[in-house]
Amino acid sequence: MRGKFITIEGTEGVGKTTNIEFIQSWLEAKNLAFVCTREPGGTPLAEQIRELLLAPRDEIVCSTAELLLMFAGRAQHLHQVIKPVLSEGAWVLCDRFTDATYAYQGAGRNMRTDLIAELEMLVQGSLRPDLTLILDIPVEVGLKRASARSEPDRFEQEQVEFFERVRQGYLKIAEENPDRCVIIDASSPLKAVQRQITVALEAFWFSSEESNA
Ligand code: TMP
């Protein structure tokens, strides 16, 4: 039986790292075999593509090149990690996936959604995440947290308006895919955020156990 595919999404500084660790401990407590990975990245080639994408540079990166690099890394990641792991019956926990492309390249960079959908079909076929947790926070709060953490990468150098569009992009994805997306209010204290995540994971676990029965 195919494993489950969980993705974590959100704009900058929403607390993905801490909450991914929390989800890993939930998976361990359930005794589930899983692999934790990320996008862009997840294989040596895709990690190199990540470096190309995130490095600040003087050259203006054209949106189409950015979009194709995202999907190039994703194709490799799916081929080498995600699909084999899922078909062995283990779970995959992925820090970002194609929803990030709809949010950042689609809503953020104003790229056509139908083009993204065509690439999604080419690269993934019918494979979609089973559960997507979207950590949501006011953009200004997230950017403050992210800038306190490290030097800004090429995306973090964008203006506030870009991240507002990305945030709205994520909220639209959640609205259009209520069967798999759960919005987590990541502006609450950490304990409250993790309570919301536990509720979402337990509900998902319960419904997947039921459908296996
Ligand atoms: P991260 O450090 O949060 O993983 O950052 C990766 C950056 O890449 C983040 O700013 C979002 C961006 N990104 C896209 O623009 N499109 C995508 O499809 C993915 C996966 C990430």
Boltz pocket constraint, residues with backbone or C-beta under 6 A from the ligand:
constraints:
  - pocket:
      binder: B
      contacts: [[A, 38], [A, 39], [A, 40], [A, 70], [A, 95], [A, 96], [A, 97], [A, 98], [A, 99], [A, 100], [A, 101], [A, 102], [A, 104], [A, 105], [A, 155], [A, 156]]
      max_distance: 6.0
